Amino acid sequence: MNVICSYYYYGLFIWIGLAIITFSYLLIFQPSTYGRHIKQNTFCIDNRLGWFLMELPTVILMPLFFFLGSLEYNVVTFSFVIIYIIHYFNRVFIYPFRIRTKNKKIPFSIVLSAILFNILNTFFIGYYFGSITPLYTISWFCSPFFIIGFLIFITGFYINYNSDMILINLRKKSEKGYKIPFGGFFRYVSCPNHFGEIIEWLGFAILTCSLPTLAFLIWTIANLLPRAIKHHYWYRKKFSDYPKERKIIIPYIF
């Protein structure tokens, strides 16, 4: 078991290193691989199908990695799994079927890379709670880490969900093109949906106090911060009347 744990942690540290490399690459080269920035002649599939496929591994694999683990059942770690699945249940079974993206496509390469990421990320978290971590006692629910982390997670989930709904309702079913979003946290930043998701996984890392959830937070920042920067400056270039007081992703700061 000690040898398996060693290999697990070696892999986890490599995983964190890859997140840092990915962040540097996306920040420096800003590849045009998603949404409004997609290059022509890129092989794409339907946007809704793509979202469904790339997030699906999370809700399938997390219970498998957790329940097939070597540790005995624990209600605290089980709650961690439920919290994780709450986010991805929305991403798999609700969000893709509510977005109004008529004829919109997503690069197949992005779908494949997201599937690979979700498989690995879900493994590191699910396997850790199912096979490696020392058992949490029931008193963990009363610890400041769980209480504060859970409140942060709920706050981030609300910001993310509410911002997504504003974007979805921004255009009617028959409309195409882009508009300036208003309302909610859009009054403060250009990408509150990304801000909300970062806040979610910050809370998750706090309430679990575990290395794999910290790695997930690092990956979330690595993926979403460069994307938010690109979106922000695209908005400012696209719309001459874009609100100048809006920050990129952190209200009043950045």
Phi and psi restraints in degrees (value plus and minus 20) as a CYANA .aco file:
   2 ASN   PHI     -84.2   -44.2
   2 ASN   PSI     -57.4   -17.4
   3 VAL   PHI     -85.8   -45.8
   3 VAL   PSI     -62.9   -22.9
   4 ILE   PHI     -82.2   -42.2
   4 ILE   PSI     -62.9   -22.9
   5 CYS   PHI     -81.1   -41.1
   5 CYS   PSI     -60.2   -20.2
   6 SER   PHI     -81.9   -41.9
   6 SER   PSI     -67.1   -27.1
   7 TYR   PHI     -82.7   -42.7
   7 TYR   PSI     -57.6   -17.6
   8 TYR   PHI     -80.3   -40.3
   8 TYR   PSI     -68.6   -28.6
   9 TYR   PHI     -90.0   -50.0
   9 TYR   PSI     -54.0   -14.0
  10 TYR   PHI     -78.9   -38.9
  10 TYR   PSI     -67.2   -27.2
  11 GLY   PHI     -83.0   -43.0
  11 GLY   PSI     -58.1   -18.1
  12 LEU   PHI     -86.7   -46.7
  12 LEU   PSI     -60.3   -20.3
  13 PHE   PHI     -88.2   -48.2
  13 PHE   PSI     -56.1   -16.1
  14 ILE   PHI     -83.5   -43.5
  14 ILE   PSI     -60.5   -20.5
  15 TRP   PHI     -79.9   -39.9
  15 TRP   PSI     -62.3   -22.3
  16 ILE   PHI     -86.6   -46.6
  16 ILE   PSI     -60.2   -20.2
  17 GLY   PHI     -81.4   -41.4
  17 GLY   PSI     -59.5   -19.5
  18 LEU   PHI     -84.0   -44.0
  18 LEU   PSI     -54.0   -14.0
  19 ALA   PHI     -83.9   -43.9
  19 ALA   PSI     -62.2   -22.2
  20 ILE   PHI     -86.3   -46.3
  20 ILE   PSI     -60.5   -20.5
  21 ILE   PHI     -84.5   -44.5
  21 ILE   PSI     -62.9   -22.9
  22 THR   PHI     -81.6   -41.6
  22 THR   PSI     -63.3   -23.3
  23 PHE   PHI     -79.5   -39.5
  23 PHE   PSI     -65.9   -25.9
  24 SER   PHI     -82.8   -42.8
  24 SER   PSI     -62.9   -22.9
  25 TYR   PHI     -83.2   -43.2
  25 TYR   PSI     -67.9   -27.9
  26 LEU   PHI     -86.5   -46.5
  26 LEU   PSI     -55.4   -15.4
  27 LEU   PHI     -91.4   -51.4
  27 LEU   PSI     -57.4   -17.4
  28 ILE   PHI    -102.9   -62.9
  28 ILE   PSI     -67.4   -27.4
  29 PHE   PHI    -115.8   -75.8
  29 PHE   PSI     -40.2    -0.2
  30 GLN   PHI      24.1    64.1
  30 GLN   PSI      43.4    83.4
  31 PRO   PHI     -83.1   -43.1
  31 PRO   PSI     124.2   164.2
  32 SER   PHI    -113.4   -73.4
  32 SER   PSI      62.3   102.3
  33 THR   PHI    -146.5  -106.5
  33 THR   PSI     -10.9    29.1
  34 TYR   PHI    -171.0  -131.0
  34 TYR   PSI     131.1   171.1
  35 GLY   PHI      32.3    72.3
  35 GLY   PSI    -151.0  -111.0
  36 ARG   PHI     -87.9   -47.9
  36 ARG   PSI     -31.2     8.8
  37 HIS   PHI    -119.5   -79.5
  37 HIS   PSI     -16.0    24.0
  38 ILE   PHI     -84.7   -44.7
  38 ILE   PSI     115.6   155.6
  39 LYS   PHI     -98.4   -58.4
  39 LYS   PSI     133.2   173.2
  40 GLN   PHI     -86.6   -46.6
  40 GLN   PSI     137.9   177.9
  41 ASN   PHI      48.2    88.2
  41 ASN   PSI      -4.0    36.0
  42 THR   PHI    -105.6   -65.6
  42 THR   PSI     111.7   151.7
  43 PHE   PHI     -89.7   -49.7
  43 PHE   PSI     100.4   140.4
  44 CYS   PHI    -149.0  -109.0
  44 CYS   PSI     143.6   183.6
  45 ILE   PHI    -147.8  -107.8
  45 ILE   PSI     154.2   194.2
  46 ASP   PHI     -76.3   -36.3
  46 ASP   PSI     116.4   156.4
  47 ASN   PHI     -81.4   -41.4
  47 ASN   PSI     -63.5   -23.5
  48 ARG   PHI     -86.2   -46.2
  48 ARG   PSI     -63.6   -23.6
  49 LEU   PHI     -81.9   -41.9
  49 LEU   PSI     -61.3   -21.3
  50 GLY   PHI     -81.3   -41.3
  50 GLY   PSI     -66.4   -26.4
  51 TRP   PHI     -79.7   -39.7
  51 TRP   PSI     -64.5   -24.5
  52 PHE   PHI     -81.6   -41.6
  52 PHE   PSI     -68.2   -28.2
  53 LEU   PHI     -86.4   -46.4
  53 LEU   PSI     -61.8   -21.8
  54 MET   PHI     -97.1   -57.1
  54 MET   PSI     -41.1    -1.1
  55 GLU   PHI    -117.7   -77.7
  55 GLU   PSI     -34.4     5.6
  56 LEU   PHI     -78.4   -38.4
  56 LEU   PSI     -59.1   -19.1
  57 PRO   PHI     -76.4   -36.4
  57 PRO   PSI     -47.2    -7.2
  58 THR   PHI     -84.9   -44.9
  58 THR   PSI     -66.2   -26.2
  59 VAL   PHI     -98.1   -58.1
  59 VAL   PSI     -39.8     0.2
  60 ILE   PHI    -105.9   -65.9
  60 ILE   PSI     -66.2   -26.2
  61 LEU   PHI    -103.1   -63.1
  61 LEU   PSI     -51.5   -11.5
  62 MET   PHI     -77.7   -37.7
  62 MET   PSI     -69.2   -29.2
  63 PRO   PHI     -81.7   -41.7
  63 PRO   PSI     -55.6   -15.6
  64 LEU   PHI     -85.4   -45.4
  64 LEU   PSI     -70.0   -30.0
  65 PHE   PHI     -81.6   -41.6
  65 PHE   PSI     -55.4   -15.4
  66 PHE   PHI     -97.2   -57.2
  66 PHE   PSI     -73.3   -33.3
  67 PHE   PHI     -95.8   -55.8
  67 PHE   PSI     -42.7    -2.7
  68 LEU   PHI    -108.9   -68.9
  68 LEU   PSI     -14.8    25.2
  69 GLY   PHI     -91.8   -51.8
  69 GLY   PSI     150.9   190.9
  70 SER   PHI    -107.4   -67.4
  70 SER   PSI     -32.2     7.8
  71 LEU   PHI    -103.1   -63.1
  71 LEU   PSI     133.3   173.3
  72 GLU   PHI     -91.8   -51.8
  72 GLU   PSI     139.5   179.5
  73 TYR   PHI     -78.3   -38.3
  73 TYR   PSI     118.3   158.3
  74 ASN   PHI    -161.3  -121.3
  74 ASN   PSI     105.5   145.5
  75 VAL   PHI     -87.5   -47.5
  75 VAL   PSI     -48.5    -8.5
  76 VAL   PHI     -90.8   -50.8
  76 VAL   PSI     -71.0   -31.0
  77 THR   PHI     -86.1   -46.1
  77 THR   PSI     -51.0   -11.0
  78 PHE   PHI     -82.8   -42.8
  78 PHE   PSI     -57.3   -17.3
  79 SER   PHI     -85.3   -45.3
  79 SER   PSI     -54.2   -14.2
  80 PHE   PHI     -81.5   -41.5
  80 PHE   PSI     -63.3   -23.3
  81 VAL   PHI     -82.6   -42.6
  81 VAL   PSI     -62.2   -22.2
  82 ILE   PHI     -82.4   -42.4
  82 ILE   PSI     -63.6   -23.6
  83 ILE   PHI     -80.5   -40.5
  83 ILE   PSI     -63.3   -23.3
  84 TYR   PHI     -80.2   -40.2
  84 TYR   PSI     -66.0   -26.0
  85 ILE   PHI     -89.9   -49.9
  85 ILE   PSI     -50.4   -10.4
  86 ILE   PHI     -75.2   -35.2
  86 ILE   PSI     -67.0   -27.0
  87 HIS   PHI     -81.9   -41.9
  87 HIS   PSI     -67.8   -27.8
  88 TYR   PHI     -99.2   -59.2
  88 TYR   PSI     -41.7    -1.7
  89 PHE   PHI     -81.8   -41.8
  89 PHE   PSI     -62.1   -22.1
  90 ASN   PHI     -83.3   -43.3
  90 ASN   PSI     -61.9   -21.9
  91 ARG   PHI     -88.7   -48.7
  91 ARG   PSI     -50.3   -10.3
  92 VAL   PHI    -111.3   -71.3
  92 VAL   PSI     -66.6   -26.6
  93 PHE   PHI    -128.3   -88.3
  93 PHE   PSI     -28.8    11.2
  94 ILE   PHI    -138.3   -98.3
  94 ILE   PSI     -79.6   -39.6
  95 TYR   PHI     -74.9   -34.9
  95 TYR   PSI     -69.2   -29.2
  96 PRO   PHI     -81.0   -41.0
  96 PRO   PSI     -46.1    -6.1
  97 PHE   PHI    -115.0   -75.0
  97 PHE   PSI     -19.4    20.6
  98 ARG   PHI    -128.0   -88.0
  98 ARG   PSI     -40.4    -0.4
  99 ILE   PHI     -88.2   -48.2
  99 ILE   PSI     120.8   160.8
 100 ARG   PHI    -124.7   -84.7
 100 ARG   PSI      60.3   100.3
 101 THR   PHI    -145.1  -105.1
 101 THR   PSI      53.4    93.4
 102 LYS   PHI     -81.5   -41.5
 102 LYS   PSI     101.6   141.6
 103 ASN   PHI      42.4    82.4
 103 ASN   PSI      -5.2    34.8
 104 LYS   PHI    -100.3   -60.3
 104 LYS   PSI     124.3   164.3
 105 LYS   PHI    -139.4   -99.4
 105 LYS   PSI     142.7   182.7
 106 ILE   PHI    -152.4  -112.4
 106 ILE   PSI     116.5   156.5
 107 PRO   PHI     -78.1   -38.1
 107 PRO   PSI     114.3   154.3
 108 PHE   PHI     -83.3   -43.3
 108 PHE   PSI     -50.7   -10.7
 109 SER   PHI     -84.5   -44.5
 109 SER   PSI     -55.9   -15.9
 110 ILE   PHI     -87.3   -47.3
 110 ILE   PSI     -61.2   -21.2
 111 VAL   PHI     -80.9   -40.9
 111 VAL   PSI     -66.4   -26.4
 112 LEU   PHI     -84.0   -44.0
 112 LEU   PSI     -62.9   -22.9
 113 SER   PHI     -86.4   -46.4
 113 SER   PSI     -56.0   -16.0
 114 ALA   PHI     -88.7   -48.7
 114 ALA   PSI     -58.5   -18.5
 115 ILE   PHI     -81.0   -41.0
 115 ILE   PSI     -66.4   -26.4
 116 LEU   PHI     -81.7   -41.7
 116 LEU   PSI     -64.5   -24.5
 117 PHE   PHI     -79.9   -39.9
 117 PHE   PSI     -67.5   -27.5
 118 ASN   PHI     -85.5   -45.5
 118 ASN   PSI     -54.3   -14.3
 119 ILE   PHI     -84.2   -44.2
 119 ILE   PSI     -68.6   -28.6
 120 LEU   PHI     -88.8   -48.8
 120 LEU   PSI     -64.6   -24.6
 121 ASN   PHI     -83.3   -43.3
 121 ASN   PSI     -63.0   -23.0
 122 THR   PHI     -85.5   -45.5
 122 THR   PSI     -56.5   -16.5
 123 PHE   PHI     -81.6   -41.6
 123 PHE   PSI     -70.1   -30.1
 124 PHE   PHI     -80.3   -40.3
 124 PHE   PSI     -58.8   -18.8
 125 ILE   PHI     -98.3   -58.3
 125 ILE   PSI     -70.1   -30.1
 126 GLY   PHI     -84.4   -44.4
 126 GLY   PSI     -62.5   -22.5
 127 TYR   PHI     -86.8   -46.8
 127 TYR   PSI     -57.0   -17.0
 128 TYR   PHI     -81.4   -41.4
 128 TYR   PSI     -68.8   -28.8
 129 PHE   PHI     -94.7   -54.7
 129 PHE   PSI     -43.9    -3.9
 130 GLY   PHI    -110.7   -70.7
 130 GLY   PSI     -43.5    -3.5
 131 SER   PHI    -155.0  -115.0
 131 SER   PSI     -35.3     4.7
 132 ILE   PHI    -139.6   -99.6
 132 ILE   PSI     -67.4   -27.4
 133 THR   PHI     -83.4   -43.4
 133 THR   PSI     122.8   162.8
 134 PRO   PHI     -80.4   -40.4
 134 PRO   PSI     128.1   168.1
 135 LEU   PHI     -85.8   -45.8
 135 LEU   PSI     111.7   151.7
 136 TYR   PHI     -98.7   -58.7
 136 TYR   PSI     119.8   159.8
 137 THR   PHI    -105.5   -65.5
 137 THR   PSI     144.2   184.2
 138 ILE   PHI     -82.2   -42.2
 138 ILE   PSI     -42.2    -2.2
 139 SER   PHI     -87.1   -47.1
 139 SER   PSI     -34.3     5.7
 140 TRP   PHI     -80.3   -40.3
 140 TRP   PSI     -49.6    -9.6
 141 PHE   PHI     -83.5   -43.5
 141 PHE   PSI     -42.0    -2.0
 142 CYS   PHI    -119.2   -79.2
 142 CYS   PSI     -19.5    20.5
 143 SER   PHI     -95.6   -55.6
 143 SER   PSI     131.3   171.3
 144 PRO   PHI     -81.8   -41.8
 144 PRO   PSI     -48.9    -8.9
 145 PHE   PHI     -83.5   -43.5
 145 PHE   PSI     -67.5   -27.5
 146 PHE   PHI     -88.9   -48.9
 146 PHE   PSI     -66.4   -26.4
 147 ILE   PHI     -83.4   -43.4
 147 ILE   PSI     -71.2   -31.2
 148 ILE   PHI     -85.6   -45.6
 148 ILE   PSI     -64.7   -24.7
 149 GLY   PHI     -81.8   -41.8
 149 GLY   PSI     -61.4   -21.4
 150 PHE   PHI     -85.7   -45.7
 150 PHE   PSI     -61.5   -21.5
 151 LEU   PHI     -83.0   -43.0
 151 LEU   PSI     -59.7   -19.7
 152 ILE   PHI     -85.5   -45.5
 152 ILE   PSI     -61.8   -21.8
 153 PHE   PHI     -80.9   -40.9
 153 PHE   PSI     -67.8   -27.8
 154 ILE   PHI     -81.4   -41.4
 154 ILE   PSI     -60.4   -20.4
 155 THR   PHI     -82.0   -42.0
 155 THR   PSI     -66.4   -26.4
 156 GLY   PHI     -83.9   -43.9
 156 GLY   PSI     -60.8   -20.8
 157 PHE   PHI     -80.4   -40.4
 157 PHE   PSI     -63.3   -23.3
 158 TYR   PHI     -83.8   -43.8
 158 TYR   PSI     -66.5   -26.5
 159 ILE   PHI     -81.0   -41.0
 159 ILE   PSI     -64.0   -24.0
 160 ASN   PHI     -83.6   -43.6
 160 ASN   PSI     -68.1   -28.1
 161 TYR   PHI     -86.0   -46.0
 161 TYR   PSI     -66.1   -26.1
 162 ASN   PHI     -83.6   -43.6
 162 ASN   PSI     -59.8   -19.8
 163 SER   PHI     -87.2   -47.2
 163 SER   PSI     -59.0   -19.0
 164 ASP   PHI     -81.3   -41.3
 164 ASP   PSI     -61.8   -21.8
 165 MET   PHI     -85.5   -45.5
 165 MET   PSI     -57.2   -17.2
 166 ILE   PHI     -83.4   -43.4
 166 ILE   PSI     -63.2   -23.2
 167 LEU   PHI     -86.1   -46.1
 167 LEU   PSI     -60.5   -20.5
 168 ILE   PHI     -83.5   -43.5
 168 ILE   PSI     -61.6   -21.6
 169 ASN   PHI    -103.9   -63.9
 169 ASN   PSI     -18.1    21.9
 170 LEU   PHI     -88.0   -48.0
 170 LEU   PSI     -53.7   -13.7
 171 ARG   PHI    -142.4  -102.4
 171 ARG   PSI     127.0   167.0
 172 LYS   PHI     -95.7   -55.7
 172 LYS   PSI     147.6   187.6
 173 LYS   PHI     -79.4   -39.4
 173 LYS   PSI     -51.7   -11.7
 174 SER   PHI    -110.9   -70.9
 174 SER   PSI     -23.9    16.1
 175 GLU   PHI    -111.8   -71.8
 175 GLU   PSI     132.3   172.3
 176 LYS   PHI    -146.4  -106.4
 176 LYS   PSI     155.3   195.3
 177 GLY   PHI      67.6   107.6
 177 GLY   PSI    -195.2  -155.2
 178 TYR   PHI    -141.0  -101.0
 178 TYR   PSI     129.1   169.1
 179 LYS   PHI    -151.3  -111.3
 179 LYS   PSI     144.9   184.9
 180 ILE   PHI    -100.2   -60.2
 180 ILE   PSI     102.0   142.0
 181 PRO   PHI     -98.6   -58.6
 181 PRO   PSI     123.6   163.6
 182 PHE   PHI    -152.8  -112.8
 182 PHE   PSI     140.5   180.5
 183 GLY   PHI      76.6   116.6
 183 GLY   PSI     141.6   181.6
 184 GLY   PHI      37.3    77.3
 184 GLY   PSI    -161.0  -121.0
 185 PHE   PHI     -99.4   -59.4
 185 PHE   PSI     -20.8    19.2
 186 PHE   PHI     -87.4   -47.4
 186 PHE   PSI     -36.9     3.1
 187 ARG   PHI     -91.0   -51.0
 187 ARG   PSI     -35.6     4.4
 188 TYR   PHI    -129.3   -89.3
 188 TYR   PSI     -59.6   -19.6
 189 VAL   PHI    -158.1  -118.1
 189 VAL   PSI     141.4   181.4
 190 SER   PHI     -97.4   -57.4
 190 SER   PSI     -48.2    -8.2
 191 CYS   PHI    -150.4  -110.4
 191 CYS   PSI      46.4    86.4
 192 PRO   PHI     -88.0   -48.0
 192 PRO   PSI     -43.2    -3.2
 193 ASN   PHI     -83.9   -43.9
 193 ASN   PSI     -61.6   -21.6
 194 HIS   PHI     -89.6   -49.6
 194 HIS   PSI     -60.2   -20.2
 195 PHE   PHI     -79.7   -39.7
 195 PHE   PSI     -64.3   -24.3
 196 GLY   PHI     -81.9   -41.9
 196 GLY   PSI     -59.8   -19.8
 197 GLU   PHI     -88.7   -48.7
 197 GLU   PSI     -57.5   -17.5
 198 ILE   PHI     -83.5   -43.5
 198 ILE   PSI     -61.5   -21.5
 199 ILE   PHI     -83.0   -43.0
 199 ILE   PSI     -60.6   -20.6
 200 GLU   PHI     -73.4   -33.4
 200 GLU   PSI     -75.0   -35.0
 201 TRP   PHI     -96.9   -56.9
 201 TRP   PSI     -39.5     0.5
 202 LEU   PHI     -84.7   -44.7
 202 LEU   PSI     -67.0   -27.0
 203 GLY   PHI     -81.6   -41.6
 203 GLY   PSI     -59.2   -19.2
 204 PHE   PHI     -83.8   -43.8
 204 PHE   PSI     -61.3   -21.3
 205 ALA   PHI     -85.0   -45.0
 205 ALA   PSI     -56.8   -16.8
 206 ILE   PHI     -91.2   -51.2
 206 ILE   PSI     -65.6   -25.6
 207 LEU   PHI     -91.0   -51.0
 207 LEU   PSI     -41.3    -1.3
 208 THR   PHI    -118.6   -78.6
 208 THR   PSI     -44.5    -4.5
 209 CYS   PHI      28.9    68.9
 209 CYS   PSI      33.6    73.6
 210 SER   PHI    -152.9  -112.9
 210 SER   PSI     132.0   172.0
 211 LEU   PHI     -87.2   -47.2
 211 LEU   PSI     -62.6   -22.6
 212 PRO   PHI     -85.1   -45.1
 212 PRO   PSI     -51.5   -11.5
 213 THR   PHI     -95.5   -55.5
 213 THR   PSI     -49.1    -9.1
 214 LEU   PHI     -86.2   -46.2
 214 LEU   PSI     -60.3   -20.3
 215 ALA   PHI     -80.5   -40.5
 215 ALA   PSI     -59.7   -19.7
 216 PHE   PHI     -82.6   -42.6
 216 PHE   PSI     -62.0   -22.0
 217 LEU   PHI     -80.7   -40.7
 217 LEU   PSI     -64.2   -24.2
 218 ILE   PHI     -81.0   -41.0
 218 ILE   PSI     -63.6   -23.6
 219 TRP   PHI     -83.6   -43.6
 219 TRP   PSI     -59.3   -19.3
 220 THR   PHI     -81.7   -41.7
 220 THR   PSI     -65.4   -25.4
 221 ILE   PHI     -84.4   -44.4
 221 ILE   PSI     -62.4   -22.4
 222 ALA   PHI     -80.0   -40.0
 222 ALA   PSI     -56.2   -16.2
 223 ASN   PHI    -103.5   -63.5
 223 ASN   PSI     -61.3   -21.3
 224 LEU   PHI    -110.6   -70.6
 224 LEU   PSI     -51.4   -11.4
 225 LEU   PHI     -84.0   -44.0
 225 LEU   PSI     -70.1   -30.1
 226 PRO   PHI     -80.7   -40.7
 226 PRO   PSI     -55.9   -15.9
 227 ARG   PHI     -85.3   -45.3
 227 ARG   PSI     -61.5   -21.5
 228 ALA   PHI     -84.3   -44.3
 228 ALA   PSI     -59.9   -19.9
 229 ILE   PHI     -81.5   -41.5
 229 ILE   PSI     -64.3   -24.3
 230 LYS   PHI     -86.2   -46.2
 230 LYS   PSI     -63.2   -23.2
 231 HIS   PHI     -79.7   -39.7
 231 HIS   PSI     -64.8   -24.8
 232 HIS   PHI     -79.0   -39.0
 232 HIS   PSI     -68.9   -28.9
 233 TYR   PHI     -94.1   -54.1
 233 TYR   PSI     -45.4    -5.4
 234 TRP   PHI     -85.9   -45.9
 234 TRP   PSI     -64.8   -24.8
 235 TYR   PHI     -78.1   -38.1
 235 TYR   PSI     -65.9   -25.9
 236 ARG   PHI     -86.5   -46.5
 236 ARG   PSI     -53.3   -13.3
 237 LYS   PHI     -97.3   -57.3
 237 LYS   PSI     -56.5   -16.5
 238 LYS   PHI     -93.8   -53.8
 238 LYS   PSI     -60.0   -20.0
 239 PHE   PHI    -138.3   -98.3
 239 PHE   PSI      97.7   137.7
 240 SER   PHI     -89.1   -49.1
 240 SER   PSI     -43.3    -3.3
 241 ASP   PHI    -120.1   -80.1
 241 ASP   PSI      -0.5    39.5
 242 TYR   PHI     -85.7   -45.7
 242 TYR   PSI     113.8   153.8
 243 PRO   PHI     -75.4   -35.4
 243 PRO   PSI      99.3   139.3
 244 LYS   PHI     -92.5   -52.5
 244 LYS   PSI     -42.1    -2.1
 245 GLU   PHI     -98.6   -58.6
 245 GLU   PSI     -31.0     9.0
 246 ARG   PHI     -91.1   -51.1
 246 ARG   PSI     114.1   154.1
 247 LYS   PHI    -107.1   -67.1
 247 LYS   PSI     159.6   199.6
 248 ILE   PHI     -96.4   -56.4
 248 ILE   PSI     -75.9   -35.9
 249 ILE   PHI    -166.5  -126.5
 249 ILE   PSI     -44.0    -4.0
 250 ILE   PHI    -131.9   -91.9
 250 ILE   PSI      96.3   136.3
 251 PRO   PHI     -71.9   -31.9
 251 PRO   PSI     111.2   151.2
 252 TYR   PHI      48.2    88.2
 252 TYR   PSI     -26.1    13.9
 253 ILE   PHI    -136.7   -96.7
 253 ILE   PSI     -77.7   -37.7
